[in-house]
Amino acid sequence: MNDAVLVVGAGPTGLAAAHGVATIGRRVVLVEKEDVLGGAPILSGYAKLVPSGEWAKDAIGRMVKRVEDSKLIEIHRRTKVTQLDGDRGNFTATLSTGKTVQAGAVILGTGFTHFDAINKPEWGFGTYPDVVTTTQVEQMVGAGRIACPSDGRTPERVCILLCVGSRDRQIGREWCSKICCTVSTNLAMEIKELSPQTDVFIYYMDIRTFGLYEDKFYWKSQEEFKTKFVKARIAEVTIAPDGKRLLVKGEDTLVKRPIVIPFDLVVHAIGMDPNEENPEISKVFGVGLEKHGFLERGEHYTSTFSSTRPGVYVGGAALAPEDIDTCISHGLAMAMRAVGDLNALAPKAA
């Protein structure tokens, strides 16, 4: 039996899993397809994380550093696993570099893909430069200035459209992405902090700032930062007659009447899609996919975070849309699960 653990993906889930296994004293092989570690928060330039309020580069940076500093963690950047042979306790993974590694267990922290707002064309993304995504606004916050991409002006009025790529059967996205409402209310406050004169509107079907996020984000953004919430069904986003502002057209579903409001900047609160590489991941690792395309979990109650293949564990946003704090918890839980199962396989001393 091999007591090393192969961790695939170095976002928050994989970083937490790798560190967790190493703190138990087991060797880890960490495989990441990108040049840098940190996953979406680093690669997409997230600003302040929800709910901690810490800058992503600092919080995730600490996680990266402790993994890079560990003598028990062997890191392979710009690398994928192309084949996984064997069974739990004795896996052999072939890497895209041609190298093979041995491991007793495999942890998949392969994450998600941001919804591509081009798939919602009637809402203006890809047509008008001042229609952007929450990820792009995160980058603006990180740079310290909110601006309209078309001409660099500071927007007088910003609109955030919720559920872009979530809860939308027409485009095959039936699921709620869980964190978009909270991220959007947080962004509304960050916009106001950088540009107090800017009015921010949030268009929503429902507000799902779940758990303890309700007062810290929803009520705070509304009461302290004067974010205006509009319950509406959006029809389209078009250009105004002046050729500069954008018109958000739809129906106010509370008063049942059409509304058309001009904005300088329209923001799509993009959802979380299954990792676009999940079909390949499913084939390489021999694990199942659930009906929406996320990785499928196995029996959960006595084998938490198991996949459909014994010895291969899956958690975080690879399973379903998740917030970063939950992903980190999943990573640590998978470390415990993987090492515990390896201990159970180990031959007992006479």
Wavefront OBJ file of the C-alpha trace (Angstrom):
o trace
v 0.000 0.000 0.000
v 1.159 3.544 -0.805
v 0.389 6.132 1.888
v 0.906 9.244 -0.259
v -2.100 11.285 -1.396
v -2.499 12.797 -4.863
v -4.338 16.140 -4.797
v -5.583 17.496 -8.127
v -6.311 21.218 -8.300
v -4.658 23.978 -6.255
v -7.587 26.292 -5.582
v -8.928 26.805 -2.041
v -10.201 23.201 -1.841
v -7.002 21.573 -3.073
v -4.733 23.852 -1.045
v -6.655 23.043 2.139
v -6.613 19.321 1.355
v -2.891 19.258 0.602
v -2.024 21.134 3.781
v -4.366 18.948 5.822
v -2.762 15.724 4.615
v 0.736 17.115 5.194
v -0.038 18.153 8.778
v -0.914 14.531 9.509
v 2.563 13.621 8.291
v 1.665 12.087 4.947
v 3.372 12.897 1.663
v 1.324 14.849 -0.910
v 1.645 15.168 -4.677
v -0.185 18.346 -5.745
v -0.986 18.707 -9.455
v -2.145 22.053 -10.882
v -2.781 22.755 -14.569
v -2.032 26.500 -14.311
v 1.251 28.347 -13.775
v 0.187 29.684 -10.381
v -1.515 28.227 -7.338
v -4.691 29.669 -5.808
v -7.469 28.820 -8.261
v -10.246 31.210 -9.283
v -9.650 33.822 -6.541
v -6.129 34.432 -7.866
v -6.551 33.637 -11.568
v -9.691 35.805 -11.877
v -8.412 38.641 -9.703
v -10.997 38.538 -6.932
v -10.973 41.560 -4.610
v -12.223 41.145 -1.021
v -13.530 37.710 -0.116
v -16.968 36.975 1.267
v -17.549 36.816 4.194
v -14.144 37.612 5.718
v -13.555 40.892 3.888
v -9.892 39.949 3.401
v -8.229 40.640 0.080
v -8.042 37.424 -1.939
v -4.376 37.921 -2.726
v -3.596 37.993 0.994
v -5.889 35.238 2.280
v -5.298 32.774 -0.551
v -1.661 33.888 -0.676
v -1.174 32.590 2.872
v -2.660 29.246 1.862
v -0.343 29.057 -1.140
v 2.731 29.924 0.943
v 2.207 27.244 3.560
v 1.792 24.629 0.820
v 4.885 25.831 -1.025
v 6.855 25.832 2.245
v 5.902 22.260 3.207
v 8.625 19.648 2.754
v 5.942 16.966 2.459
v 4.186 18.518 -0.559
v 5.563 17.940 -4.061
v 4.067 20.503 -6.470
v 3.610 20.010 -10.223
v 2.543 23.210 -12.025
v 1.372 23.383 -15.653
v 0.534 19.698 -15.333
v -2.494 17.444 -15.698
v -3.180 13.833 -14.799
v -3.748 11.975 -18.057
v -4.398 8.488 -16.674
v -5.161 6.870 -13.326
v -4.585 3.137 -12.941
v -4.926 0.819 -9.967
v -7.206 0.751 -6.959
v -7.469 2.482 -3.614
v -4.279 2.030 -1.692
v -2.275 1.541 -4.874
v -2.932 4.100 -7.613
v -0.515 5.019 -10.397
v -1.100 8.403 -12.010
v 0.448 9.340 -15.335
v 1.137 13.050 -15.671
v 1.133 15.173 -18.824
v 4.880 15.633 -18.308
v 5.365 11.892 -18.812
v 6.169 11.266 -15.160
v 4.269 8.711 -13.089
v 3.467 9.067 -9.398
v 2.207 6.565 -6.857
v -0.540 7.333 -4.360
v -2.882 5.480 -2.077
v -5.713 7.995 -2.452
v -6.757 10.775 -4.810
v -8.465 14.057 -3.862
v -10.175 16.050 -6.615
v -10.418 19.766 -5.913
v -10.949 20.647 -9.557
v -13.423 23.457 -9.002
v -15.767 25.162 -11.437
v -15.913 27.386 -14.514
v -17.477 30.860 -14.449
v -20.607 31.086 -16.582
v -19.841 32.782 -19.901
v -22.296 35.697 -20.093
v -22.076 35.621 -23.886
v -24.636 32.808 -23.533
v -27.178 35.407 -22.372
v -26.876 37.724 -25.410
v -30.146 39.596 -24.905
v -28.640 41.103 -21.760
v -25.920 42.868 -23.725
v -22.660 41.176 -22.767
v -20.365 40.941 -25.778
v -22.411 43.603 -27.582
v -21.899 46.679 -25.425
v -18.525 47.361 -23.746
v -20.182 48.781 -20.636
v -21.902 45.469 -19.903
v -19.440 43.577 -17.728
v -19.335 40.687 -15.246
v -18.918 40.601 -11.489
v -15.434 39.199 -12.051
v -14.483 42.266 -14.092
v -15.832 44.560 -11.370
v -13.810 42.600 -8.786
v -10.745 43.477 -10.854
v -11.794 47.137 -10.918
v -12.124 47.104 -7.128
v -8.677 45.549 -6.894
v -7.305 48.343 -9.076
v -9.002 50.963 -6.888
v -11.370 52.540 -9.446
v -14.785 51.800 -10.934
v -14.941 52.901 -14.577
v -16.948 52.369 -17.753
v -14.743 50.375 -20.178
v -16.038 52.360 -23.186
v -14.510 55.688 -22.197
v -13.136 55.421 -18.663
v -15.741 57.672 -17.035
v -16.896 57.049 -13.491
v -20.466 55.686 -13.692
v -23.228 57.719 -12.141
v -25.553 54.708 -12.039
v -24.647 50.998 -11.908
v -27.010 48.061 -12.285
v -26.185 44.521 -11.101
v -28.305 41.788 -12.684
v -28.549 38.659 -10.519
v -28.870 35.036 -11.652
v -26.970 35.359 -14.945
v -26.296 31.720 -15.721
v -28.219 30.472 -12.684
v -31.827 29.391 -12.151
v -32.445 29.684 -15.881
v -33.959 26.623 -17.528
v -34.019 28.294 -20.928
v -30.238 28.024 -21.123
v -29.913 24.756 -19.185
v -28.796 26.276 -15.876
v -31.375 25.018 -13.391
v -29.265 25.412 -10.267
v -28.728 28.315 -7.878
v -25.055 29.315 -7.730
v -25.411 29.974 -3.986
v -22.965 32.836 -3.525
v -23.872 35.365 -6.283
v -26.403 37.330 -4.215
v -23.936 37.814 -1.390
v -21.039 38.641 -3.709
v -23.227 41.175 -5.520
v -24.370 42.943 -2.345
v -20.738 43.060 -1.257
v -19.713 44.512 -4.619
v -22.437 47.144 -4.328
v -20.858 48.313 -1.084
v -17.362 48.254 -2.554
v -18.511 50.345 -5.515
v -19.978 52.915 -3.134
v -16.799 52.990 -1.065
v -14.741 53.782 -4.163
v -17.325 56.090 -5.729
v -19.775 57.473 -3.125
v -21.654 59.499 -5.755
v -22.537 56.372 -7.779
v -26.036 54.929 -7.348
v -26.152 51.122 -7.342
v -29.227 49.057 -8.229
v -29.575 45.278 -7.854
v -32.175 43.538 -10.014
v -33.266 40.219 -8.516
v -35.751 37.344 -8.724
v -35.137 36.422 -5.066
v -32.421 37.406 -2.622
v -30.532 34.413 -1.228
v -27.968 35.835 1.170
v -28.213 32.669 3.207
v -27.407 32.114 6.884
v -25.351 34.786 8.641
v -24.825 36.649 5.356
v -28.280 38.260 5.558
v -27.602 41.204 7.862
v -23.890 41.578 7.083
v -24.476 41.977 3.352
v -28.140 42.362 2.322
v -29.353 44.676 5.049
v -26.061 46.538 5.376
v -25.833 47.244 1.641
v -29.427 48.496 1.644
v -29.505 50.515 4.847
v -25.958 51.864 5.134
v -24.922 52.055 1.483
v -28.356 52.842 0.009
v -28.292 50.055 -2.585
v -31.628 50.002 -4.405
v -33.175 46.543 -4.853
v -35.590 46.004 -7.754
v -37.564 42.765 -7.998
v -37.851 42.334 -11.737
v -37.888 40.090 -14.753
v -35.342 41.413 -17.271
v -36.223 41.369 -20.973
v -33.185 42.960 -22.596
v -30.354 45.448 -22.316
v -30.009 47.912 -25.212
v -28.239 51.162 -25.975
v -29.965 54.465 -25.175
v -30.678 57.056 -27.916
v -27.684 59.102 -26.739
v -25.427 56.208 -27.767
v -23.741 56.225 -24.369
v -26.018 54.935 -21.632
v -27.587 51.489 -21.485
v -31.294 50.806 -21.076
v -32.344 47.911 -18.852
v -35.829 46.869 -19.906
v -38.091 44.529 -18.003
v -41.057 44.140 -15.685
v -41.191 45.215 -12.069
v -42.770 42.047 -10.691
v -43.953 43.681 -7.465
v -46.132 46.311 -9.123
v -46.632 44.354 -12.392
v -45.604 47.116 -14.778
v -42.879 47.609 -17.408
v -39.772 49.510 -16.391
v -36.977 51.031 -18.479
v -34.081 52.581 -16.533
v -30.857 54.032 -17.996
v -27.484 52.973 -16.555
v -23.849 53.776 -17.237
v -22.597 50.326 -16.275
v -24.487 47.019 -16.269
v -22.970 44.119 -14.333
v -23.825 40.451 -14.863
v -23.663 38.459 -11.618
v -22.358 35.339 -13.327
v -23.040 31.909 -11.887
v -20.893 28.840 -11.365
v -20.863 26.254 -14.132
v -19.408 22.768 -13.840
v -15.710 22.732 -14.678
v -15.594 22.743 -18.482
v -13.045 19.912 -18.279
v -15.320 17.624 -16.240
v -15.980 15.208 -19.143
v -12.207 14.688 -19.416
v -11.795 14.525 -15.620
v -14.581 11.935 -15.420
v -12.857 9.761 -18.019
v -9.333 10.071 -16.612
v -10.265 9.403 -12.989
v -13.135 6.997 -13.639
v -15.674 9.011 -11.659
v -19.278 9.809 -12.478
v -20.983 13.087 -13.359
v -24.334 14.164 -11.989
v -27.007 15.316 -14.430
v -25.862 18.956 -14.591
v -22.235 18.046 -15.238
v -20.696 18.479 -11.791
v -18.735 15.547 -10.376
v -20.966 13.019 -8.679
v -20.473 12.113 -5.061
v -20.740 8.575 -3.787
v -22.381 7.321 -0.614
v -22.113 10.294 1.720
v -23.183 9.317 5.213
v -20.558 6.676 6.006
v -17.992 7.628 3.333
v -18.113 11.413 3.292
v -16.698 13.071 0.134
v -16.259 9.761 -1.658
v -16.733 9.804 -5.429
v -18.179 6.940 -7.428
v -14.694 5.328 -7.525
v -13.293 3.932 -4.252
v -10.223 5.801 -3.101
v -11.031 8.927 -5.111
v -12.569 11.813 -3.145
v -14.292 14.929 -4.435
v -15.373 18.164 -2.761
v -15.701 21.917 -3.007
v -17.073 23.549 -6.149
v -16.301 20.401 -8.151
v -19.432 18.945 -6.527
v -21.730 21.960 -6.822
v -21.615 25.749 -6.449
v -19.952 26.610 -3.136
v -18.525 29.584 -1.268
v -14.791 29.710 -0.528
v -15.090 29.034 3.199
v -17.071 25.852 2.532
v -14.545 24.754 -0.087
v -11.740 25.099 2.455
v -13.727 23.041 4.967
v -14.312 20.373 2.310
v -10.593 20.240 1.580
v -9.726 19.625 5.227
v -12.512 17.048 5.555
v -11.259 15.173 2.491
v -7.756 15.095 3.965
v -9.141 13.414 7.081
v -11.306 11.039 5.048
v -8.495 9.972 2.706
v -5.920 9.414 5.449
v -8.442 7.678 7.688
v -9.386 5.257 4.919
v -5.715 4.568 4.171
v -5.120 3.819 7.850
v -7.988 1.336 7.756
v -6.363 -0.409 4.778
v -2.943 -0.637 6.377
v -1.941 -4.086 7.633
v -2.255 -4.374 11.392
v 0.843 -5.142 13.463
v 0.872 -8.620 14.982
l 1 2 3 4 5 6 7 8 9 10 11 12 13 14 15 16 17 18 19 20 21 22 23 24 25 26 27 28 29 30 31 32 33 34 35 36 37 38 39 40 41 42 43 44 45 46 47 48 49 50 51 52 53 54 55 56 57 58 59 60 61 62 63 64 65 66 67 68 69 70 71 72 73 74 75 76 77 78 79 80 81 82 83 84 85 86 87 88 89 90 91 92 93 94 95 96 97 98 99 100 101 102 103 104 105 106 107 108 109 110 111 112 113 114 115 116 117 118 119 120 121 122 123 124 125 126 127 128 129 130 131 132 133 134 135 136 137 138 139 140 141 142 143 144 145 146 147 148 149 150 151 152 153 154 155 156 157 158 159 160 161 162 163 164 165 166 167 168 169 170 171 172 173 174 175 176 177 178 179 180 181 182 183 184 185 186 187 188 189 190 191 192 193 194 195 196 197 198 199 200 201 202 203 204 205 206 207 208 209 210 211 212 213 214 215 216 217 218 219 220 221 222 223 224 225 226 227 228 229 230 231 232 233 234 235 236 237 238 239 240 241 242 243 244 245 246 247 248 249 250 251 252 253 254 255 256 257 258 259 260 261 262 263 264 265 266 267 268 269 270 271 272 273 274 275 276 277 278 279 280 281 282 283 284 285 286 287 288 289 290 291 292 293 294 295 296 297 298 299 300 301 302 303 304 305 306 307 308 309 310 311 312 313 314 315 316 317 318 319 320 321 322 323 324 325 326 327 328 329 330 331 332 333 334 335 336 337 338 339 340 341 342 343 344 345 346 347 348 349 350
